[in-house]
């Protein structure tokens, strides 16, 4: 896991699984795919709340 992912997990901002999905260097190079991943992440968070 990348250091950034480790940091967000330690700060309890994301679970390890969420961090692995969102904090992906290859994903971050594709704005459309990144936007879709963020949308899915937010929808998942909203559903759990």
C-alpha positions in Angstrom: 0.0 0.0 0.0 1.2 3.5 -0.8 2.2 5.9 1.9 -0.8 8.2 1.1 -3.2 5.2 1.5 -1.5 4.3 4.8 -2.0 7.8 6.0 -5.7 8.0 5.2 -6.3 4.6 6.8 -4.4 5.7 9.9 -6.5 8.9 10.0 -9.7 6.8 9.7 -10.7 8.7 6.6 -11.0 5.4 4.6 -10.8 1.7 5.2 -7.9 -0.1 3.8 -10.1 -1.6 1.0 -11.4 1.9 0.1 -7.9 3.3 0.0 -6.6 0.6 -2.2 -9.4 1.3 -4.7 -9.2 5.1 -4.7 -5.5 5.8 -4.2 -4.3 4.1 -7.3 -1.6 5.9 -9.3 -2.9 4.5 -12.6 -6.5 5.4 -11.8 -5.4 9.0 -10.9 -4.0 9.4 -14.4 -7.5 9.0 -16.0 -9.8 11.9 -14.9 -13.0 10.1 -16.1 -12.2 6.9 -14.3 -11.1 8.8 -11.2 -14.4 10.8 -11.2 -16.4 7.6 -11.5 -14.4 6.0 -8.6 -14.9 9.0 -6.4 -18.6 9.0 -7.2 -18.9 5.3 -6.3 -16.9 5.9 -3.1 -19.2 8.7 -2.0 -22.3 6.7 -2.9 -21.0 3.8 -0.8 -20.4 6.2 2.1 -23.8 7.7 1.8 -25.5 4.3 1.8 -23.7 3.3 5.0 -24.7 6.5 6.8 
